[in-house]
Structures are given as structure tokens and as C-alpha cells.
Amino acid sequence: MKLLDSESLKSNIKIYNKALSIKNTVKVESISLRNISFIVKGDNTYHSVIYIENKGWSCDCKYYSIHGRICSHIIAVNLRLRESLLCYKNKE
Ligand SMILES: [Zn+2]
């Protein structure tokens, strides 16, 4: 799995702030050899963020389908994963 770099995460400050506010709602939905999917709670609905090996990140929300750009849900998942990895590292 390839996480997004911090520049991509912070490229739109409004979306980044939204992601910060929802990152604690991130849950893993399913894991397979090549895919991992997450559930993220948006303003009023849940969204499905999927990482596919060799294809990268996508989301089922309107913003992503219209703009094809990284949305707050994808960023929220990435922020959450980064935190988890840092926690893990610090416990070693
Ligand atoms: Zn989204």
C-alpha cells in the first residue's frame, strides 16, 4: 500500500480541515490481497474509500466522481493510517 505524501494531503486546506474533523470515524471494511476498503462518515452519509494495488485511491462520494481528485474521505483514511503507523513505531 502506498500512502499519499503530506503535500498531497495538505494541497487544499479546506478539504484537509474537513478530513481532520472526520478522521476518527474511519473503519476498515474489508481486506484482501490487492484491495483494502474503509468506511468513513461524512456530513450525513457513510462513504467507501478503496485502495487498489497498482491503481491507488478512490472514493464513492460526489466530489471524487465529479472532480476525480483526492477528497476529504481519502485524506481522512490516510491521516488515520499515518497516525496508526506512528503509534506502532513509537511502541517499538
Ligand atoms: Zn470521498
PDB file of the backbone (N, CA, C, O) and the ligand in Angstrom, with CONECT records:
HET     ZN  A 101       1
ATOM      1  N   MET A   1       0.837  -1.195   0.000  1.00  0.00           N
ATOM      2  CA  MET A   1       0.000   0.000   0.000  1.00  0.00           C
ATOM      3  C   MET A   1       0.874   1.247   0.000  1.00  0.00           C
ATOM      4  O   MET A   1       1.869   1.332   0.719  1.00  0.00           O
ATOM      5  N   LYS A   2       0.476   2.211  -0.824  1.00  0.00           N
ATOM      6  CA  LYS A   2       1.239   3.449  -0.900  1.00  0.00           C
ATOM      7  C   LYS A   2       0.405   4.592  -0.327  1.00  0.00           C
ATOM      8  O   LYS A   2      -0.639   4.946  -0.875  1.00  0.00           O
ATOM      9  N   LEU A   3       0.870   5.159   0.768  1.00  0.00           N
ATOM     10  CA  LEU A   3       0.155   6.290   1.362  1.00  0.00           C
ATOM     11  C   LEU A   3       0.473   7.568   0.596  1.00  0.00           C
ATOM     12  O   LEU A   3       1.537   7.689  -0.012  1.00  0.00           O
ATOM     13  N   LEU A   4      -0.445   8.506   0.630  1.00  0.00           N
ATOM     14  CA  LEU A   4      -0.234   9.791  -0.029  1.00  0.00           C
ATOM     15  C   LEU A   4       0.789  10.606   0.766  1.00  0.00           C
ATOM     16  O   LEU A   4       0.845  10.515   1.993  1.00  0.00           O
ATOM     17  N   ASP A   5       1.598  11.402   0.060  1.00  0.00           N
ATOM     18  CA  ASP A   5       2.573  12.221   0.776  1.00  0.00           C
ATOM     19  C   ASP A   5       1.884  13.428   1.414  1.00  0.00           C
ATOM     20  O   ASP A   5       0.760  13.776   1.053  1.00  0.00           O
ATOM     21  N   SER A   6       2.572  14.060   2.362  1.00  0.00           N
ATOM     22  CA  SER A   6       1.903  15.114   3.125  1.00  0.00           C
ATOM     23  C   SER A   6       1.568  16.336   2.269  1.00  0.00           C
ATOM     24  O   SER A   6       0.625  17.062   2.584  1.00  0.00           O
ATOM     25  N   GLU A   7       2.316  16.575   1.201  1.00  0.00           N
ATOM     26  CA  GLU A   7       1.975  17.690   0.309  1.00  0.00           C
ATOM     27  C   GLU A   7       0.622  17.472  -0.357  1.00  0.00           C
ATOM     28  O   GLU A   7      -0.189  18.394  -0.439  1.00  0.00           O
ATOM     29  N   SER A   8       0.379  16.254  -0.831  1.00  0.00           N
ATOM     30  CA  SER A   8      -0.919  15.949  -1.457  1.00  0.00           C
ATOM     31  C   SER A   8      -2.046  16.064  -0.439  1.00  0.00           C
ATOM     32  O   SER A   8      -3.142  16.528  -0.756  1.00  0.00           O
ATOM     33  N   LEU A   9      -1.762  15.634   0.792  1.00  0.00           N
ATOM     34  CA  LEU A   9      -2.795  15.673   1.820  1.00  0.00           C
ATOM     35  C   LEU A   9      -3.205  17.103   2.153  1.00  0.00           C
ATOM     36  O   LEU A   9      -4.369  17.377   2.447  1.00  0.00           O
ATOM     37  N   LYS A  10      -2.224  18.017   2.100  1.00  0.00           N
ATOM     38  CA  LYS A  10      -2.484  19.395   2.536  1.00  0.00           C
ATOM     39  C   LYS A  10      -2.656  20.372   1.380  1.00  0.00           C
ATOM     40  O   LYS A  10      -2.679  21.584   1.593  1.00  0.00           O
ATOM     41  N   SER A  11      -2.777  19.855   0.152  1.00  0.00           N
ATOM     42  CA  SER A  11      -2.813  20.756  -1.008  1.00  0.00           C
ATOM     43  C   SER A  11      -4.054  21.654  -1.023  1.00  0.00           C
ATOM     44  O   SER A  11      -4.006  22.764  -1.553  1.00  0.00           O
ATOM     45  N   ASN A  12      -5.151  21.188  -0.453  1.00  0.00           N
ATOM     46  CA  ASN A  12      -6.353  22.032  -0.328  1.00  0.00           C
ATOM     47  C   ASN A  12      -6.709  22.109   1.152  1.00  0.00           C
ATOM     48  O   ASN A  12      -7.193  21.138   1.733  1.00  0.00           O
ATOM     49  N   ILE A  13      -6.468  23.259   1.750  1.00  0.00           N
ATOM     50  CA  ILE A  13      -6.575  23.389   3.209  1.00  0.00           C
ATOM     51  C   ILE A  13      -8.002  23.164   3.714  1.00  0.00           C
ATOM     52  O   ILE A  13      -8.204  22.665   4.820  1.00  0.00           O
ATOM     53  N   LYS A  14      -8.983  23.534   2.898  1.00  0.00           N
ATOM     54  CA  LYS A  14     -10.387  23.353   3.292  1.00  0.00           C
ATOM     55  C   LYS A  14     -10.729  21.855   3.389  1.00  0.00           C
ATOM     56  O   LYS A  14     -11.366  21.404   4.341  1.00  0.00           O
ATOM     57  N   ILE A  15     -10.287  21.111   2.382  1.00  0.00           N
ATOM     58  CA  ILE A  15     -10.533  19.667   2.370  1.00  0.00           C
ATOM     59  C   ILE A  15      -9.717  18.970   3.465  1.00  0.00           C
ATOM     60  O   ILE A  15     -10.170  18.008   4.086  1.00  0.00           O
ATOM     61  N   TYR A  16      -8.505  19.483   3.679  1.00  0.00           N
ATOM     62  CA  TYR A  16      -7.653  18.918   4.726  1.00  0.00           C
ATOM     63  C   TYR A  16      -8.302  19.078   6.108  1.00  0.00           C
ATOM     64  O   TYR A  16      -8.305  18.149   6.915  1.00  0.00           O
ATOM     65  N   ASN A  17      -8.852  20.275   6.364  1.00  0.00           N
ATOM     66  CA  ASN A  17      -9.509  20.519   7.652  1.00  0.00           C
ATOM     67  C   ASN A  17     -10.745  19.644   7.835  1.00  0.00           C
ATOM     68  O   ASN A  17     -11.020  19.163   8.934  1.00  0.00           O
ATOM     69  N   LYS A  18     -11.481  19.445   6.751  1.00  0.00           N
ATOM     70  CA  LYS A  18     -12.650  18.559   6.785  1.00  0.00           C
ATOM     71  C   LYS A  18     -12.184  17.147   7.143  1.00  0.00           C
ATOM     72  O   LYS A  18     -12.797  16.468   7.967  1.00  0.00           O
ATOM     73  N   ALA A  19     -11.096  16.720   6.512  1.00  0.00           N
ATOM     74  CA  ALA A  19     -10.555  15.382   6.759  1.00  0.00           C
ATOM     75  C   ALA A  19     -10.154  15.215   8.221  1.00  0.00           C
ATOM     76  O   ALA A  19     -10.392  14.169   8.825  1.00  0.00           O
ATOM     77  N   LEU A  20      -9.543  16.256   8.778  1.00  0.00           N
ATOM     78  CA  LEU A  20      -9.146  16.203  10.193  1.00  0.00           C
ATOM     79  C   LEU A  20     -10.351  15.978  11.098  1.00  0.00           C
ATOM     80  O   LEU A  20     -10.273  15.265  12.099  1.00  0.00           O
ATOM     81  N   SER A  21     -11.489  16.611  10.719  1.00  0.00           N
ATOM     82  CA  SER A  21     -12.677  16.521  11.563  1.00  0.00           C
ATOM     83  C   SER A  21     -13.382  15.168  11.463  1.00  0.00           C
ATOM     84  O   SER A  21     -14.174  14.824  12.341  1.00  0.00           O
ATOM     85  N   ILE A  22     -13.111  14.401  10.416  1.00  0.00           N
ATOM     86  CA  ILE A  22     -13.803  13.108  10.270  1.00  0.00           C
ATOM     87  C   ILE A  22     -12.873  11.903  10.395  1.00  0.00           C
ATOM     88  O   ILE A  22     -13.328  10.763  10.302  1.00  0.00           O
ATOM     89  N   LYS A  23     -11.578  12.139  10.604  1.00  0.00           N
ATOM     90  CA  LYS A  23     -10.635  11.014  10.562  1.00  0.00           C
ATOM     91  C   LYS A  23     -10.890   9.957  11.642  1.00  0.00           C
ATOM     92  O   LYS A  23     -10.555   8.787  11.459  1.00  0.00           O
ATOM     93  N   ASN A  24     -11.480  10.371  12.762  1.00  0.00           N
ATOM     94  CA  ASN A  24     -11.730   9.396  13.816  1.00  0.00           C
ATOM     95  C   ASN A  24     -12.923   8.481  13.543  1.00  0.00           C
ATOM     96  O   ASN A  24     -13.206   7.575  14.327  1.00  0.00           O
ATOM     97  N   THR A  25     -13.621   8.719  12.428  1.00  0.00           N
ATOM     98  CA  THR A  25     -14.737   7.840  12.069  1.00  0.00           C
ATOM     99  C   THR A  25     -14.288   6.706  11.137  1.00  0.00           C
ATOM    100  O   THR A  25     -15.082   5.830  10.795  1.00  0.00           O
ATOM    101  N   VAL A  26     -13.018   6.729  10.730  1.00  0.00           N
ATOM    102  CA  VAL A  26     -12.522   5.743   9.755  1.00  0.00           C
ATOM    103  C   VAL A  26     -12.515   4.324  10.333  1.00  0.00           C
ATOM    104  O   VAL A  26     -11.998   4.083  11.424  1.00  0.00           O
ATOM    105  N   LYS A  27     -13.098   3.401   9.579  1.00  0.00           N
ATOM    106  CA  LYS A  27     -13.068   1.988   9.976  1.00  0.00           C
ATOM    107  C   LYS A  27     -12.689   1.142   8.767  1.00  0.00           C
ATOM    108  O   LYS A  27     -13.022   1.480   7.631  1.00  0.00           O
ATOM    109  N   VAL A  28     -11.996   0.048   9.020  1.00  0.00           N
ATOM    110  CA  VAL A  28     -11.682  -0.871   7.932  1.00  0.00           C
ATOM    111  C   VAL A  28     -12.923  -1.691   7.623  1.00  0.00           C
ATOM    112  O   VAL A  28     -13.565  -2.222   8.529  1.00  0.00           O
ATOM    113  N   GLU A  29     -13.260  -1.794   6.337  1.00  0.00           N
ATOM    114  CA  GLU A  29     -14.424  -2.584   5.940  1.00  0.00           C
ATOM    115  C   GLU A  29     -14.017  -3.992   5.525  1.00  0.00           C
ATOM    116  O   GLU A  29     -14.569  -4.980   6.009  1.00  0.00           O
ATOM    117  N   SER A  30     -13.038  -4.071   4.618  1.00  0.00           N
ATOM    118  CA  SER A  30     -12.570  -5.391   4.225  1.00  0.00           C
ATOM    119  C   SER A  30     -11.146  -5.330   3.688  1.00  0.00           C
ATOM    120  O   SER A  30     -10.692  -4.300   3.190  1.00  0.00           O
ATOM    121  N   ILE A  31     -10.467  -6.441   3.800  1.00  0.00           N
ATOM    122  CA  ILE A  31      -9.085  -6.529   3.334  1.00  0.00           C
ATOM    123  C   ILE A  31      -8.942  -7.768   2.479  1.00  0.00           C
ATOM    124  O   ILE A  31      -9.377  -8.852   2.868  1.00  0.00           O
ATOM    125  N   SER A  32      -8.334  -7.612   1.312  1.00  0.00           N
ATOM    126  CA  SER A  32      -7.981  -8.786   0.523  1.00  0.00           C
ATOM    127  C   SER A  32      -6.548  -8.588   0.060  1.00  0.00           C
ATOM    128  O   SER A  32      -5.898  -7.609   0.429  1.00  0.00           O
ATOM    129  N   LEU A  33      -6.068  -9.499  -0.732  1.00  0.00           N
ATOM    130  CA  LEU A  33      -4.664  -9.451  -1.132  1.00  0.00           C
ATOM    131  C   LEU A  33      -4.316  -8.155  -1.853  1.00  0.00           C
ATOM    132  O   LEU A  33      -3.246  -7.589  -1.630  1.00  0.00           O
ATOM    133  N   ARG A  34      -5.210  -7.684  -2.713  1.00  0.00           N
ATOM    134  CA  ARG A  34      -4.902  -6.496  -3.517  1.00  0.00           C
ATOM    135  C   ARG A  34      -5.718  -5.262  -3.168  1.00  0.00           C
ATOM    136  O   ARG A  34      -5.390  -4.162  -3.613  1.00  0.00           O
ATOM    137  N   ASN A  35      -6.768  -5.424  -2.385  1.00  0.00           N
ATOM    138  CA  ASN A  35      -7.619  -4.273  -2.051  1.00  0.00           C
ATOM    139  C   ASN A  35      -7.779  -4.130  -0.552  1.00  0.00           C
ATOM    140  O   ASN A  35      -7.731  -5.101   0.203  1.00  0.00           O
ATOM    141  N   ILE A  36      -7.971  -2.881  -0.149  1.00  0.00           N
ATOM    142  CA  ILE A  36      -8.418  -2.650   1.220  1.00  0.00           C
ATOM    143  C   ILE A  36      -9.461  -1.550   1.157  1.00  0.00           C
ATOM    144  O   ILE A  36      -9.255  -0.519   0.517  1.00  0.00           O
ATOM    145  N   SER A  37     -10.601  -1.782   1.836  1.00  0.00           N
ATOM    146  CA  SER A  37     -11.632  -0.742   1.807  1.00  0.00           C
ATOM    147  C   SER A  37     -11.958  -0.273   3.217  1.00  0.00           C
ATOM    148  O   SER A  37     -11.876  -1.018   4.194  1.00  0.00           O
ATOM    149  N   PHE A  38     -12.332   0.997   3.271  1.00  0.00           N
ATOM    150  CA  PHE A  38     -12.601   1.674   4.538  1.00  0.00           C
ATOM    151  C   PHE A  38     -13.972   2.338   4.474  1.00  0.00           C
ATOM    152  O   PHE A  38     -14.454   2.696   3.399  1.00  0.00           O
ATOM    153  N   ILE A  39     -14.586   2.496   5.630  1.00  0.00           N
ATOM    154  CA  ILE A  39     -15.818   3.275   5.746  1.00  0.00           C
ATOM    155  C   ILE A  39     -15.489   4.568   6.493  1.00  0.00           C
ATOM    156  O   ILE A  39     -14.847   4.544   7.543  1.00  0.00           O
ATOM    157  N   VAL A  40     -15.936   5.691   5.940  1.00  0.00           N
ATOM    158  CA  VAL A  40     -15.714   6.993   6.565  1.00  0.00           C
ATOM    159  C   VAL A  40     -17.044   7.715   6.655  1.00  0.00           C
ATOM    160  O   VAL A  40     -17.813   7.742   5.693  1.00  0.00           O
ATOM    161  N   LYS A  41     -17.313   8.302   7.818  1.00  0.00           N
ATOM    162  CA  LYS A  41     -18.565   9.031   7.967  1.00  0.00           C
ATOM    163  C   LYS A  41     -18.386  10.475   7.505  1.00  0.00           C
ATOM    164  O   LYS A  41     -17.573  11.218   8.054  1.00  0.00           O
ATOM    165  N   GLY A  42     -19.152  10.858   6.494  1.00  0.00           N
ATOM    166  CA  GLY A  42     -19.122  12.235   6.002  1.00  0.00           C
ATOM    167  C   GLY A  42     -20.111  13.079   6.776  1.00  0.00           C
ATOM    168  O   GLY A  42     -20.415  12.765   7.926  1.00  0.00           O
ATOM    169  N   ASP A  43     -20.620  14.142   6.174  1.00  0.00           N
ATOM    170  CA  ASP A  43     -21.558  15.032   6.858  1.00  0.00           C
ATOM    171  C   ASP A  43     -22.826  14.305   7.281  1.00  0.00           C
ATOM    172  O   ASP A  43     -23.255  14.417   8.429  1.00  0.00           O
ATOM    173  N   ASN A  44     -23.426  13.563   6.360  1.00  0.00           N
ATOM    174  CA  ASN A  44     -24.657  12.858   6.719  1.00  0.00           C
ATOM    175  C   ASN A  44     -24.724  11.423   6.215  1.00  0.00           C
ATOM    176  O   ASN A  44     -25.669  10.697   6.523  1.00  0.00           O
ATOM    177  N   THR A  45     -23.717  11.010   5.437  1.00  0.00           N
ATOM    178  CA  THR A  45     -23.717   9.626   4.950  1.00  0.00           C
ATOM    179  C   THR A  45     -22.340   9.003   5.131  1.00  0.00           C
ATOM    180  O   THR A  45     -21.352   9.689   5.393  1.00  0.00           O
ATOM    181  N   TYR A  46     -22.306   7.708   4.986  1.00  0.00           N
ATOM    182  CA  TYR A  46     -21.040   6.985   5.053  1.00  0.00           C
ATOM    183  C   TYR A  46     -20.493   6.828   3.644  1.00  0.00           C
ATOM    184  O   TYR A  46     -21.244   6.616   2.692  1.00  0.00           O
ATOM    185  N   HIS A  47     -19.175   6.935   3.523  1.00  0.00           N
ATOM    186  CA  HIS A  47     -18.549   6.751   2.224  1.00  0.00           C
ATOM    187  C   HIS A  47     -17.561   5.610   2.268  1.00  0.00           C
ATOM    188  O   HIS A  47     -16.987   5.281   3.306  1.00  0.00           O
ATOM    189  N   SER A  48     -17.384   5.020   1.098  1.00  0.00           N
ATOM    190  CA  SER A  48     -16.500   3.893   0.969  1.00  0.00           C
ATOM    191  C   SER A  48     -15.228   4.323   0.235  1.00  0.00           C
ATOM    192  O   SER A  48     -15.272   4.723  -0.928  1.00  0.00           O
ATOM    193  N   VAL A  49     -14.107   4.233   0.929  1.00  0.00           N
ATOM    194  CA  VAL A  49     -12.812   4.563   0.330  1.00  0.00           C
ATOM    195  C   VAL A  49     -12.080   3.255   0.059  1.00  0.00           C
ATOM    196  O   VAL A  49     -11.972   2.399   0.936  1.00  0.00           O
ATOM    197  N   ILE A  50     -11.581   3.113  -1.157  1.00  0.00           N
ATOM    198  CA  ILE A  50     -10.926   1.862  -1.534  1.00  0.00           C
ATOM    199  C   ILE A  50      -9.509   2.117  -2.037  1.00  0.00           C
ATOM    200  O   ILE A  50      -9.264   3.037  -2.817  1.00  0.00           O
ATOM    201  N   TYR A  51      -8.587   1.284  -1.574  1.00  0.00           N
ATOM    202  CA  TYR A  51      -7.240   1.298  -2.140  1.00  0.00           C
ATOM    203  C   TYR A  51      -7.066   0.013  -2.936  1.00  0.00           C
ATOM    204  O   TYR A  51      -7.239  -1.087  -2.413  1.00  0.00           O
ATOM    205  N   ILE A  52      -6.720   0.170  -4.207  1.00  0.00           N
ATOM    206  CA  ILE A  52      -6.477  -0.994  -5.060  1.00  0.00           C
ATOM    207  C   ILE A  52      -5.015  -0.991  -5.491  1.00  0.00           C
ATOM    208  O   ILE A  52      -4.501   0.002  -6.005  1.00  0.00           O
ATOM    209  N   GLU A  53      -4.365  -2.122  -5.268  1.00  0.00           N
ATOM    210  CA  GLU A  53      -2.959  -2.257  -5.632  1.00  0.00           C
ATOM    211  C   GLU A  53      -2.756  -1.900  -7.096  1.00  0.00           C
ATOM    212  O   GLU A  53      -3.505  -2.364  -7.955  1.00  0.00           O
ATOM    213  N   ASN A  54      -1.761  -1.089  -7.386  1.00  0.00           N
ATOM    214  CA  ASN A  54      -1.410  -0.615  -8.742  1.00  0.00           C
ATOM    215  C   ASN A  54      -2.390   0.413  -9.316  1.00  0.00           C
ATOM    216  O   ASN A  54      -2.151   0.940 -10.402  1.00  0.00           O
ATOM    217  N   LYS A  55      -3.476   0.705  -8.617  1.00  0.00           N
ATOM    218  CA  LYS A  55      -4.412   1.711  -9.119  1.00  0.00           C
ATOM    219  C   LYS A  55      -4.508   2.903  -8.186  1.00  0.00           C
ATOM    220  O   LYS A  55      -4.707   4.034  -8.627  1.00  0.00           O
ATOM    221  N   GLY A  56      -4.368   2.647  -6.911  1.00  0.00           N
ATOM    222  CA  GLY A  56      -4.389   3.733  -5.939  1.00  0.00           C
ATOM    223  C   GLY A  56      -5.731   3.928  -5.266  1.00  0.00           C
ATOM    224  O   GLY A  56      -6.517   2.991  -5.121  1.00  0.00           O
ATOM    225  N   TRP A  57      -5.981   5.172  -4.853  1.00  0.00           N
ATOM    226  CA  TRP A  57      -7.113   5.505  -4.008  1.00  0.00           C
ATOM    227  C   TRP A  57      -8.337   5.951  -4.794  1.00  0.00           C
ATOM    228  O   TRP A  57      -8.215   6.640  -5.807  1.00  0.00           O
ATOM    229  N   SER A  58      -9.516   5.557  -4.326  1.00  0.00           N
ATOM    230  CA  SER A  58     -10.747   6.118  -4.880  1.00  0.00           C
ATOM    231  C   SER A  58     -11.823   6.145  -3.800  1.00  0.00           C
ATOM    232  O   SER A  58     -11.694   5.507  -2.755  1.00  0.00           O
ATOM    233  N   CYS A  59     -12.889   6.898  -4.075  1.00  0.00           N
ATOM    234  CA  CYS A  59     -13.968   7.070  -3.105  1.00  0.00           C
ATOM    235  C   CYS A  59     -15.291   7.097  -3.866  1.00  0.00           C
ATOM    236  O   CYS A  59     -15.325   7.429  -5.051  1.00  0.00           O
ATOM    237  N   ASP A  60     -16.376   6.746  -3.181  1.00  0.00           N
ATOM    238  CA  ASP A  60     -17.685   6.717  -3.854  1.00  0.00           C
ATOM    239  C   ASP A  60     -18.463   8.036  -3.688  1.00  0.00           C
ATOM    240  O   ASP A  60     -19.640   8.109  -4.039  1.00  0.00           O
ATOM    241  N   CYS A  61     -17.804   9.071  -3.155  1.00  0.00           N
ATOM    242  CA  CYS A  61     -18.548  10.322  -2.931  1.00  0.00           C
ATOM    243  C   CYS A  61     -18.704  11.145  -4.215  1.00  0.00           C
ATOM    244  O   CYS A  61     -18.073  10.869  -5.236  1.00  0.00           O
ATOM    245  N   LYS A  62     -19.551  12.150  -4.130  1.00  0.00           N
ATOM    246  CA  LYS A  62     -19.861  13.003  -5.276  1.00  0.00           C
ATOM    247  C   LYS A  62     -18.628  13.803  -5.726  1.00  0.00           C
ATOM    248  O   LYS A  62     -18.337  13.908  -6.918  1.00  0.00           O
ATOM    249  N   TYR A  63     -17.921  14.357  -4.749  1.00  0.00           N
ATOM    250  CA  TYR A  63     -16.745  15.177  -5.056  1.00  0.00           C
ATOM    251  C   TYR A  63     -15.747  14.384  -5.895  1.00  0.00           C
ATOM    252  O   TYR A  63     -15.241  14.868  -6.908  1.00  0.00           O
ATOM    253  N   TYR A  64     -15.475  13.154  -5.451  1.00  0.00           N
ATOM    254  CA  TYR A  64     -14.495  12.347  -6.183  1.00  0.00           C
ATOM    255  C   TYR A  64     -14.998  11.995  -7.580  1.00  0.00           C
ATOM    256  O   TYR A  64     -14.237  12.031  -8.546  1.00  0.00           O
ATOM    257  N   SER A  65     -16.284  11.656  -7.683  1.00  0.00           N
ATOM    258  CA  SER A  65     -16.778  11.253  -9.003  1.00  0.00           C
ATOM    259  C   SER A  65     -16.862  12.437  -9.973  1.00  0.00           C
ATOM    260  O   SER A  65     -16.718  12.258 -11.182  1.00  0.00           O
ATOM    261  N   ILE A  66     -17.092  13.632  -9.452  1.00  0.00           N
ATOM    262  CA  ILE A  66     -17.146  14.815 -10.329  1.00  0.00           C
ATOM    263  C   ILE A  66     -15.740  15.293 -10.693  1.00  0.00           C
ATOM    264  O   ILE A  66     -15.440  15.511 -11.867  1.00  0.00           O
ATOM    265  N   HIS A  67     -14.874  15.455  -9.676  1.00  0.00           N
ATOM    266  CA  HIS A  67     -13.569  16.062  -9.923  1.00  0.00           C
ATOM    267  C   HIS A  67     -12.453  15.046 -10.175  1.00  0.00           C
ATOM    268  O   HIS A  67     -11.421  15.381 -10.757  1.00  0.00           O
ATOM    269  N   GLY A  68     -12.665  13.816  -9.738  1.00  0.00           N
ATOM    270  CA  GLY A  68     -11.600  12.821  -9.875  1.00  0.00           C
ATOM    271  C   GLY A  68     -10.368  13.163  -9.050  1.00  0.00           C
ATOM    272  O   GLY A  68      -9.273  12.656  -9.293  1.00  0.00           O
ATOM    273  N   ARG A  69     -10.572  14.031  -8.074  1.00  0.00           N
ATOM    274  CA  ARG A  69      -9.444  14.442  -7.233  1.00  0.00           C
ATOM    275  C   ARG A  69      -9.605  13.886  -5.826  1.00  0.00           C
ATOM    276  O   ARG A  69     -10.684  13.451  -5.423  1.00  0.00           O
ATOM    277  N   ILE A  70      -8.507  13.914  -5.100  1.00  0.00           N
ATOM    278  CA  ILE A  70      -8.499  13.374  -3.746  1.00  0.00           C
ATOM    279  C   ILE A  70      -9.496  14.132  -2.867  1.00  0.00           C
ATOM    280  O   ILE A  70      -9.425  15.356  -2.751  1.00  0.00           O
ATOM    281  N   CYS A  71     -10.406  13.411  -2.263  1.00  0.00           N
ATOM    282  CA  CYS A  71     -11.449  14.034  -1.435  1.00  0.00           C
ATOM    283  C   CYS A  71     -11.081  13.934   0.046  1.00  0.00           C
ATOM    284  O   CYS A  71     -10.085  13.313   0.417  1.00  0.00           O
ATOM    285  N   SER A  72     -11.912  14.561   0.882  1.00  0.00           N
ATOM    286  CA  SER A  72     -11.643  14.573   2.327  1.00  0.00           C
ATOM    287  C   SER A  72     -11.661  13.167   2.928  1.00  0.00           C
ATOM    288  O   SER A  72     -10.969  12.901   3.911  1.00  0.00           O
ATOM    289  N   HIS A  73     -12.457  12.264   2.333  1.00  0.00           N
ATOM    290  CA  HIS A  73     -12.556  10.896   2.872  1.00  0.00           C
ATOM    291  C   HIS A  73     -11.251  10.120   2.659  1.00  0.00           C
ATOM    292  O   HIS A  73     -10.788   9.401   3.544  1.00  0.00           O
ATOM    293  N   ILE A  74     -10.674  10.282   1.471  1.00  0.00           N
ATOM    294  CA  ILE A  74      -9.398   9.615   1.175  1.00  0.00           C
ATOM    295  C   ILE A  74      -8.306  10.176   2.085  1.00  0.00           C
ATOM    296  O   ILE A  74      -7.467   9.435   2.598  1.00  0.00           O
ATOM    297  N   ILE A  75      -8.331  11.502   2.277  1.00  0.00           N
ATOM    298  CA  ILE A  75      -7.340  12.131   3.142  1.00  0.00           C
ATOM    299  C   ILE A  75      -7.524  11.668   4.588  1.00  0.00           C
ATOM    300  O   ILE A  75      -6.545  11.405   5.287  1.00  0.00           O
ATOM    301  N   ALA A  76      -8.778  11.568   5.035  1.00  0.00           N
ATOM    302  CA  ALA A  76      -9.061  11.112   6.398  1.00  0.00           C
ATOM    303  C   ALA A  76      -8.465   9.722   6.632  1.00  0.00           C
ATOM    304  O   ALA A  76      -7.856   9.473   7.672  1.00  0.00           O
ATOM    305  N   VAL A  77      -8.641   8.822   5.667  1.00  0.00           N
ATOM    306  CA  VAL A  77      -8.095   7.464   5.789  1.00  0.00           C
ATOM    307  C   VAL A  77      -6.569   7.520   5.864  1.00  0.00           C
ATOM    308  O   VAL A  77      -5.953   6.835   6.680  1.00  0.00           O
ATOM    309  N   ASN A  78      -5.974   8.338   5.011  1.00  0.00           N
ATOM    310  CA  ASN A  78      -4.519   8.460   5.006  1.00  0.00           C
ATOM    311  C   ASN A  78      -3.982   9.035   6.317  1.00  0.00           C
ATOM    312  O   ASN A  78      -2.953   8.588   6.823  1.00  0.00           O
ATOM    313  N   LEU A  79      -4.687  10.030   6.860  1.00  0.00           N
ATOM    314  CA  LEU A  79      -4.261  10.617   8.136  1.00  0.00           C
ATOM    315  C   LEU A  79      -4.327   9.577   9.240  1.00  0.00           C
ATOM    316  O   LEU A  79      -3.429   9.474  10.075  1.00  0.00           O
ATOM    317  N   ARG A  80      -5.408   8.807   9.229  1.00  0.00           N
ATOM    318  CA  ARG A  80      -5.609   7.779  10.255  1.00  0.00           C
ATOM    319  C   ARG A  80      -4.536   6.702  10.169  1.00  0.00           C
ATOM    320  O   ARG A  80      -4.011   6.256  11.189  1.00  0.00           O
ATOM    321  N   LEU A  81      -4.214   6.289   8.950  1.00  0.00           N
ATOM    322  CA  LEU A  81      -3.188   5.267   8.756  1.00  0.00           C
ATOM    323  C   LEU A  81      -1.820   5.776   9.207  1.00  0.00           C
ATOM    324  O   LEU A  81      -1.058   5.051   9.847  1.00  0.00           O
ATOM    325  N   ARG A  82      -1.520   7.024   8.868  1.00  0.00           N
ATOM    326  CA  ARG A  82      -0.248   7.609   9.288  1.00  0.00           C
ATOM    327  C   ARG A  82      -0.137   7.609  10.811  1.00  0.00           C
ATOM    328  O   ARG A  82       0.902   7.245  11.363  1.00  0.00           O
ATOM    329  N   GLU A  83      -1.214   8.019  11.490  1.00  0.00           N
ATOM    330  CA  GLU A  83      -1.213   8.038  12.958  1.00  0.00           C
ATOM    331  C   GLU A  83      -0.969   6.653  13.514  1.00  0.00           C
ATOM    332  O   GLU A  83      -0.162   6.472  14.426  1.00  0.00           O
ATOM    333  N   SER A  84      -1.677   5.662  12.954  1.00  0.00           N
ATOM    334  CA  SER A  84      -1.550   4.286  13.460  1.00  0.00           C
ATOM    335  C   SER A  84      -0.123   3.795  13.289  1.00  0.00           C
ATOM    336  O   SER A  84       0.432   3.145  14.175  1.00  0.00           O
ATOM    337  N   LEU A  85       0.465   4.110  12.140  1.00  0.00           N
ATOM    338  CA  LEU A  85       1.827   3.645  11.880  1.00  0.00           C
ATOM    339  C   LEU A  85       2.807   4.314  12.824  1.00  0.00           C
ATOM    340  O   LEU A  85       3.768   3.691  13.275  1.00  0.00           O
ATOM    341  N   LEU A  86       2.565   5.590  13.124  1.00  0.00           N
ATOM    342  CA  LEU A  86       3.452   6.297  14.050  1.00  0.00           C
ATOM    343  C   LEU A  86       3.333   5.722  15.448  1.00  0.00           C
ATOM    344  O   LEU A  86       4.338   5.573  16.143  1.00  0.00           O
ATOM    345  N   CYS A  87       2.100   5.392  15.877  1.00  0.00           N
ATOM    346  CA  CYS A  87       1.888   4.782  17.191  1.00  0.00           C
ATOM    347  C   CYS A  87       2.667   3.483  17.289  1.00  0.00           C
ATOM    348  O   CYS A  87       3.332   3.196  18.284  1.00  0.00           O
ATOM    349  N   TYR A  88       2.558   2.706  16.214  1.00  0.00           N
ATOM    350  CA  TYR A  88       3.216   1.409  16.178  1.00  0.00           C
ATOM    351  C   TYR A  88       4.732   1.588  16.327  1.00  0.00           C
ATOM    352  O   TYR A  88       5.390   0.877  17.087  1.00  0.00           O
ATOM    353  N   LYS A  89       5.261   2.557  15.578  1.00  0.00           N
ATOM    354  CA  LYS A  89       6.696   2.807  15.577  1.00  0.00           C
ATOM    355  C   LYS A  89       7.164   3.235  16.976  1.00  0.00           C
ATOM    356  O   LYS A  89       8.211   2.801  17.456  1.00  0.00           O
ATOM    357  N   ASN A  90       6.366   4.094  17.615  1.00  0.00           N
ATOM    358  CA  ASN A  90       6.767   4.603  18.920  1.00  0.00           C
ATOM    359  C   ASN A  90       6.747   3.543  20.017  1.00  0.00           C
ATOM    360  O   ASN A  90       7.421   3.671  21.039  1.00  0.00           O
ATOM    361  N   LYS A  91       5.951   2.483  19.782  1.00  0.00           N
ATOM    362  CA  LYS A  91       5.846   1.426  20.807  1.00  0.00           C
ATOM    363  C   LYS A  91       7.008   0.439  20.732  1.00  0.00           C
ATOM    364  O   LYS A  91       7.228  -0.337  21.661  1.00  0.00           O
ATOM    365  N   GLU A  92       7.748   0.471  19.630  1.00  0.00           N
ATOM    366  CA  GLU A  92       8.839  -0.488  19.460  1.00  0.00           C
ATOM    367  C   GLU A  92       9.969  -0.248  20.463  1.00  0.00           C
ATOM    368  O   GLU A  92      10.966  -0.970  20.455  1.00  0.00           O
TER     369      GLU A  92
HETATM  370 ZN    ZN A 101     -14.864  10.954  -0.857  1.00  0.00          ZN2+
END
